[in-house]
Amino acid sequence: MSTLKIEKNIPIPKKKNRRIYPFKEMDIEDSFQIKIENNVKSIQKKQNIYVAIWRFCKTNPDKKFTTASIPNGVRVWRIK
């Protein structure tokens, strides 16, 4: 079994602003398109978008969004 060294006074790194979608700035009926190439990773990228919307709505319950798959991507609308 390896021994882990306990260290003291190591500062916690600051979190980066991971927000890449403009949910906060959107008004009702605004939308944006995310271009996604049709390949093996496209499903994962779409899931990442859906999770980002879910997380944003969790802390902003007064805002709602809907999405639609479009050719070469996804479009996101704010509906509430």
ChimeraX commands (.cxc) that place a marker at each C-alpha (Angstrom):
marker #1 position 0.00,0.00,0.00 radius 0.5
marker #1 position 1.40,3.41,-0.93 radius 0.5
marker #1 position 1.66,6.16,1.60 radius 0.5
marker #1 position 0.12,9.49,0.71 radius 0.5
marker #1 position 1.90,12.58,1.93 radius 0.5
marker #1 position -0.34,15.05,3.75 radius 0.5
marker #1 position 0.54,18.63,2.88 radius 0.5
marker #1 position -0.49,21.84,4.60 radius 0.5
marker #1 position -1.01,25.41,3.35 radius 0.5
marker #1 position -1.52,24.48,-0.30 radius 0.5
marker #1 position -3.89,27.09,-1.81 radius 0.5
marker #1 position -7.00,25.88,-3.61 radius 0.5
marker #1 position -6.89,26.96,-7.28 radius 0.5
marker #1 position -9.54,29.43,-8.39 radius 0.5
marker #1 position -12.30,27.96,-10.52 radius 0.5
marker #1 position -12.44,29.04,-14.13 radius 0.5
marker #1 position -15.59,30.57,-15.50 radius 0.5
marker #1 position -16.87,27.53,-17.36 radius 0.5
marker #1 position -19.89,29.28,-18.80 radius 0.5
marker #1 position -19.76,29.01,-22.55 radius 0.5
marker #1 position -23.44,29.40,-23.42 radius 0.5
marker #1 position -25.27,32.77,-23.14 radius 0.5
marker #1 position -28.21,31.53,-21.03 radius 0.5
marker #1 position -27.96,34.40,-18.54 radius 0.5
marker #1 position -28.11,37.10,-21.22 radius 0.5
marker #1 position -31.05,35.63,-23.14 radius 0.5
marker #1 position -34.55,37.12,-23.19 radius 0.5
marker #1 position -37.70,35.13,-23.86 radius 0.5
marker #1 position -37.85,33.95,-27.50 radius 0.5
marker #1 position -34.10,34.52,-28.02 radius 0.5
marker #1 position -32.19,31.60,-29.48 radius 0.5
marker #1 position -28.71,30.53,-30.49 radius 0.5
marker #1 position -27.31,27.79,-32.69 radius 0.5
marker #1 position -24.50,25.42,-31.81 radius 0.5
marker #1 position -22.87,23.83,-34.82 radius 0.5
marker #1 position -22.05,20.15,-34.36 radius 0.5
marker #1 position -20.53,17.96,-37.03 radius 0.5
marker #1 position -22.28,14.66,-37.56 radius 0.5
marker #1 position -19.81,12.14,-36.22 radius 0.5
marker #1 position -19.39,9.70,-33.36 radius 0.5
marker #1 position -18.95,12.51,-30.81 radius 0.5
marker #1 position -22.05,14.46,-31.86 radius 0.5
marker #1 position -24.33,12.61,-29.41 radius 0.5
marker #1 position -21.97,13.41,-26.53 radius 0.5
marker #1 position -21.82,17.08,-27.53 radius 0.5
marker #1 position -25.62,17.29,-27.62 radius 0.5
marker #1 position -25.81,15.67,-24.20 radius 0.5
marker #1 position -23.32,18.25,-22.89 radius 0.5
marker #1 position -25.62,21.04,-24.09 radius 0.5
marker #1 position -28.66,19.45,-22.41 radius 0.5
marker #1 position -26.74,19.06,-19.14 radius 0.5
marker #1 position -25.58,22.69,-19.29 radius 0.5
marker #1 position -29.21,23.81,-19.70 radius 0.5
marker #1 position -30.32,21.57,-16.83 radius 0.5
marker #1 position -27.60,22.93,-14.52 radius 0.5
marker #1 position -28.42,26.53,-15.39 radius 0.5
marker #1 position -32.14,25.97,-14.78 radius 0.5
marker #1 position -31.39,24.32,-11.46 radius 0.5
marker #1 position -29.98,27.61,-10.14 radius 0.5
marker #1 position -32.36,29.80,-12.20 radius 0.5
marker #1 position -35.77,28.09,-11.85 radius 0.5
marker #1 position -37.59,31.08,-13.33 radius 0.5
marker #1 position -35.97,30.47,-16.73 radius 0.5
marker #1 position -36.86,27.64,-19.13 radius 0.5
marker #1 position -35.32,26.53,-22.42 radius 0.5
marker #1 position -36.15,24.19,-25.25 radius 0.5
marker #1 position -33.93,22.68,-27.94 radius 0.5
marker #1 position -34.29,21.30,-31.44 radius 0.5
marker #1 position -31.92,19.27,-33.53 radius 0.5
marker #1 position -31.25,21.05,-36.81 radius 0.5
marker #1 position -28.98,20.17,-39.72 radius 0.5
marker #1 position -25.39,20.33,-38.44 radius 0.5
marker #1 position -26.27,21.22,-34.86 radius 0.5
marker #1 position -28.70,22.20,-32.15 radius 0.5
marker #1 position -30.74,25.36,-31.62 radius 0.5
marker #1 position -31.61,26.53,-28.07 radius 0.5
marker #1 position -34.51,28.88,-27.29 radius 0.5
marker #1 position -35.43,30.56,-24.04 radius 0.5
marker #1 position -39.18,30.02,-23.56 radius 0.5
marker #1 position -39.76,31.42,-20.05 radius 0.5
marker link #1:1,2 radius 0.2
marker link #1:2,3 radius 0.2
marker link #1:3,4 radius 0.2
marker link #1:4,5 radius 0.2
marker link #1:5,6 radius 0.2
marker link #1:6,7 radius 0.2
marker link #1:7,8 radius 0.2
marker link #1:8,9 radius 0.2
marker link #1:9,10 radius 0.2
marker link #1:10,11 radius 0.2
marker link #1:11,12 radius 0.2
marker link #1:12,13 radius 0.2
marker link #1:13,14 radius 0.2
marker link #1:14,15 radius 0.2
marker link #1:15,16 radius 0.2
marker link #1:16,17 radius 0.2
marker link #1:17,18 radius 0.2
marker link #1:18,19 radius 0.2
marker link #1:19,20 radius 0.2
marker link #1:20,21 radius 0.2
marker link #1:21,22 radius 0.2
marker link #1:22,23 radius 0.2
marker link #1:23,24 radius 0.2
marker link #1:24,25 radius 0.2
marker link #1:25,26 radius 0.2
marker link #1:26,27 radius 0.2
marker link #1:27,28 radius 0.2
marker link #1:28,29 radius 0.2
marker link #1:29,30 radius 0.2
marker link #1:30,31 radius 0.2
marker link #1:31,32 radius 0.2
marker link #1:32,33 radius 0.2
marker link #1:33,34 radius 0.2
marker link #1:34,35 radius 0.2
marker link #1:35,36 radius 0.2
marker link #1:36,37 radius 0.2
marker link #1:37,38 radius 0.2
marker link #1:38,39 radius 0.2
marker link #1:39,40 radius 0.2
marker link #1:40,41 radius 0.2
marker link #1:41,42 radius 0.2
marker link #1:42,43 radius 0.2
marker link #1:43,44 radius 0.2
marker link #1:44,45 radius 0.2
marker link #1:45,46 radius 0.2
marker link #1:46,47 radius 0.2
marker link #1:47,48 radius 0.2
marker link #1:48,49 radius 0.2
marker link #1:49,50 radius 0.2
marker link #1:50,51 radius 0.2
marker link #1:51,52 radius 0.2
marker link #1:52,53 radius 0.2
marker link #1:53,54 radius 0.2
marker link #1:54,55 radius 0.2
marker link #1:55,56 radius 0.2
marker link #1:56,57 radius 0.2
marker link #1:57,58 radius 0.2
marker link #1:58,59 radius 0.2
marker link #1:59,60 radius 0.2
marker link #1:60,61 radius 0.2
marker link #1:61,62 radius 0.2
marker link #1:62,63 radius 0.2
marker link #1:63,64 radius 0.2
marker link #1:64,65 radius 0.2
marker link #1:65,66 radius 0.2
marker link #1:66,67 radius 0.2
marker link #1:67,68 radius 0.2
marker link #1:68,69 radius 0.2
marker link #1:69,70 radius 0.2
marker link #1:70,71 radius 0.2
marker link #1:71,72 radius 0.2
marker link #1:72,73 radius 0.2
marker link #1:73,74 radius 0.2
marker link #1:74,75 radius 0.2
marker link #1:75,76 radius 0.2
marker link #1:76,77 radius 0.2
marker link #1:77,78 radius 0.2
marker link #1:78,79 radius 0.2
marker link #1:79,80 radius 0.2
view
